[in-house]
Amino acid sequence: IKMVFRSEEMCLAQLFLQSGSEYDCISELGELGLVEFRDLNPSVSSFQRRFVSEIKRCEEMERILGYLLREIQKANIAVPEEDESPLAPPPRQVLEIMEQLQRLEMELSEVARNKEKLQRNLLELKEYTHMLKITRTFMHSRSREALGPQYEEFPTMETDSVTGCTGMQRLGAKLGFVSGLIQRVKVEAFERMLWRVCKGYTILSYAEVDENLTDLETGETSKSVVFLISFWGDQIGQKVQKICDCYHCHLYPHPENDEERADVLDNLKTRIQDLNNVLHRTEDYLRQVLQKASEAAYAWVVQVKKMKAIYHILNLCSFDVTNKCLIAEVWCPVSDLANLRGALEEGSRKGDATVPSFVNRIPCSDTPPTLLRTNKFTSGFQSIVEAYGVGDYREVSPAPYTIITFPFLFAVMFGDLGHGLVMSLFALWMVLTEKKQKKKRSGNEIWATFFSGRYILLMMGLFSIYTGLIYNDCFSKSLNMFGSGWSVKAMFASQQWTNKTLQSNALLTLDPNVSGVFTGPYPLGIDPIWNMAVNRLSFLNSYKMKMSVIIGVIHMSFGVVLSIFNYLHFQQKFNVYLLFLPELLFLLCLFGYLIFMIVYKWLAYGAGESSQAPSILIHFINMFVMQGKDIAPLYPGQTVLQIFLVLVALLSVPVLLLGKPLYLYWTHRGGKGLRRCRGYERVRRASEDDNSTVQSYEDDEEEGLDELARREAAPRQFDLADVLLHQTIHTIEFCLGCISNTASYLRLWALSLAHAQLSEVLWAMVMRSGLRVTARLGVVFLVPVFAVFAVLTVSILLVMEGLSAFLHALRLHWVEFQNKFYHGAGVKFAPFDFSLLPSVFEQEGLL
């Protein structure tokens, strides 16, 4: 694994791309992903740039490809992906691809329209058939029953005594019929509307169709109802017609007699068979076209994406005065300059350029982007760091150290051998099957998050196994691998315990001062006898609390030490004496001394003197109030040393507060013109080191340029009050932060305790109840009990507790560790790389 302790050295370069080969040169750079392009036309709108027409052509091809992929997806045809990504096509092939896509779109559109028309005709014929069959039952039922006199809706159908005619006949009205189909959900509203509008001069009969019919507009399958409306008069018929149109009814002509109905049904049956045959042949032809198109769809998508990206980059370039050469400015890692020249030579060769394209490094005072190379193992840890902020250019990166410290701090809170083993096995399965999982491209975001952090999970699981061995904790049970160092037999041998003692005492205490009771420490971790002890929690609390403080102070001190590498690299040696040393002295004189007292007490006091061991907390408090003469000292000369350490810590505060502002003030007033900064001038507008640069010069001699270029930067105004304010804030934050951050590391103890207690409660309330069943059916009862125990262990202890420990470890790195040396105010290097370009079709799920 290649460790990167600080970002790559970058340089600004000009690319001179000769006319005719610029497309091939950009294509080669996109395949390699070496450089980040700068926009040389920031004031020009996107619609006024040189290659707008080419980009529009690519967008038109994307539109056609989107239509093609949607049709392929509807036909349930898989789009095969090629192992190697196709290269961007030469400009002369762009029109050929465009013509192929347009021709394919026209063919598909025509076939799709014909298919839709056939389906619509087939649906209408099926609806007409259902309507004829169902309305025939309506007419027969009405002919058998004397419908006229029985319907109150037709009061004017009574025969007049003088003329012998009905009232409707006197008005010249004729009986008419309207038949068709309507959606089932609209029937009630449709019937109510007919009654209100037609004043009762209609008769509505309806019945539901047994077959589900598909609506071609929405593609949904729904129930339909066949209706038959009988009415008197043309005016009523017009109203009925309008109501049917309003409810989107499908109307069909109603036959006058049974003979005509039978003829129509026979004709419909023949036409439906013919349409089915034609429709099947159309679908087969459409599938053949889509199958053939799917074989080239992936290559087309990639080629169009690359073409569009190339023309977008060309729009960022500017032309020289002769209009024969494109000029581009790029950020490039210094180590990749040779590859950059090789890519330009290859592009010039492919473009048949008479004059080769070339690169020229140029001096620049702008802040370069930050590039930290990662692999599949380190990328997850780098993401954790960059979630806090992208590092400044050439700043020390916390990522290499996070690979060890992050899973370790997580494991301190999550320490359990069994849980760590389950997590490791899950992560190991993801690691071993990563190629197969990448090909699946699951759309589940939660799964994608776990899979992207598979190596983090693996490291956290392995470290949890280690801390579980140290805690001697496996699913809340201890493992007696080496035999306990405590012996009960010695208590009886020395007559400390007798049988009467066992009968009269519920609790017994092992005395390590008795010879043979304590034979020595357990070889690895906590002695398993503590799992049975009543005072186990008190012992582990004391142990884990002190361990948390020790780990925290060491972690913070390491962060302060890393800051010296930034100061030396950026040639700010005054910060070593005015920032680094005061910060380190303040931290170590107080909290480093606290660690010393913890370790000294562990080593100096054994079992015999444990009753006389003084309290470290009281000694630490007395250290600040300069008291404690009445208390027995921890070691000889303790008072003098403590006074000296407190004085050093107190003297570090004014040095930290005033040292840097006064030095910068002296530099500005008395040392003007005497200091030069060689190499790259670091520009940090928002950081505390802004004010250290008063007058700077840029000298590219160290960068390896052939020509020496020096440009004097304009001096910035120095404001002592502003510098003093910033340094005051930094001093207060650091001094108070040392106290609060040390206390913050006690979360290691708290979460470790919580995890152990939850694990113990889960075992006691679930597994123990299953193991206590002594009947013959106890094994059968143990199966569901173990299933419940496994589900609760995974969901609560692994997922919820794991997430909690993960977030707390994240906070310890961001707040307590990284703020000691890491500013995280940089800009990430975004290379022009075809493999990093997002695909619209992948986001829509078409690929």
Secondary structure, DSSP 4 states (H G I P E B T S, - for coil): ----SBPPPEEEEEEEEETTTHHHHHHHHHHHT--EE--S-TTS-GGGSTTHHHHHHHHHHHHHHHHHHHHHHHTT---PPPSSPPPPPPHHHHHHHHHHHHHHHHHHHHHHHHHHHHHHHHHHHHHHHHHHHHHHHHHHHHHHTTHHHH-TT-GGGSBPTTT--BHHHHTT--EEEEEEEEEGGGHHHHHHHHHHHSTT-EEEEEEE-SS-EE-TTT--EE-EEEEEEEEESHHHHHHHHHHHHHTT-EEEPPPSSHHHHHHHHHHHHHHHHHHHHHHHHHHHHHHHHHHHHHHHHHHHHHHHHHHHHHHHHHTT-EE-TTSSEEEEEEEEEGGGHHHHHHHHHHHHHHTT-SS--EEEEE---SPPPB-----TTHHHHHHHHHHH-PPPTTPBPSHHHHHHHHHHHHHHHH--HHHHHHHHHHHHHHHHTHHHHHHH----HHHHHHHHTHHHHHHHHHHHHHHHHHHT-BTTB---SS--SB-SHHHHHTTS--HHHHHH-SS----TTSTTTB----SSSS-GGGGT-TTHHHHHHHHHHHHHHHHHHHHHHHHHHHHHHHHHHTT-HHHIIIIIHHHHHHHIIIIIHHHHHHHHHHHH--STTGGGPPPHHHHHHHHHHT--TTSPPSSTTHHHHHHHHHHHHHHHHHHHHHHHHHHHHHHHHTSTTT----BPPP--SSSGGGGG-SS-EEETTTTT-SS--EEEPPPPPP-HHHHHHHHHHHHHHHHHHHHHHHHHTTHHHHHHHHHHHHHHHHIIIIIHHHHT--STTHHHHHHHHHHHHHHHIIIIIIIIHHHHHHHHHHHIIIIIIGGGT------B-----GGGS--HHHHTT--
